[in-house]
């Protein structure tokens, strides 16, 4: 599991635990404002940032579909023999007489057990065997930048959902605190 995912998961679990604790324990009135504003506000901000960042990333993936295309060919397809077990697909293509060669792991997520990662890498290398013709999407102003897969990464949606949960819990707890104070004054 990547470090960014671990940090996000730990932060989310901590935020949810504090949010549940703040709702269940009215005895924390003395320190509840510190807990709510000191921890939940940053979690809500983190959630809003995650939503913004991953929506922009998804938008970028969607924009790849408008890139020009050319046919290419897979020239190497193997599994990198490291603990990550990532596939390495090398393909070649030509744009305006210029020859390009690019290696990609198709941005394969690095989560799951070692066997799961290896199995996923095997599936990908079997899908892209040497000699297979592929549709290459390349950036018009920089043809050396290209993609052979336009699939939006699944982990983007997981992180987007996690950001929404963080934002929702943070806003709900902070709003509940503000509404309770208003009711007390009237």
C-alpha positions, 0 to 999 in steps of 0.5 A: 500500500502506498504511503499516501493511501496509508496516511489518508486511511489513518487520517480518515479513521482518526477523524471518524473516531473523533467525530463519533466520540464527539457525538456520543460523549457530551461530557467532553464539553470543556475540550470539545471545541478544541477537538472539533476545531483543532482536529475536525476542521483540518480533516474537513479541509483535507476532505475538501482538498481530496475531492478537488484533487481527485476530481481534477485527476479524473477530469485529466483522464477524461481529457486523454480521450480527445488526444490524437491516436496512432497505432502502436505495437507492444515490444516488451511485456513483463513483470518487474521482479520486485515486491511490487510485482508491477507489469512493465509494458513497452510499446512503440509508435510513430508520429510525423516520422518520429519514432517513440518508445514508452514503458508503462505499468498502466498505473497499476495500483500497488495495494493488496497482497503480494499474490494479488499484485502478481496475479494482476500483473500477470493478467495485464501482461497477458492482455498486452503480449509482445506483438499486440497492436495497440491504440496509442493516445498521444499529446499533440504538442508533445507526442512523446507523452502517450497512453495506451489505457484510458481507464480511470484508476479505481483508487481515485474513486476510493480516495474521492469517496474518502474525501467526501466522508472526511468533509461530511463528518467534519462539516456535520460535527462542526455544524452541530456544534454551531447549532447547539451554541445558537440554540443555547443563546435563544 
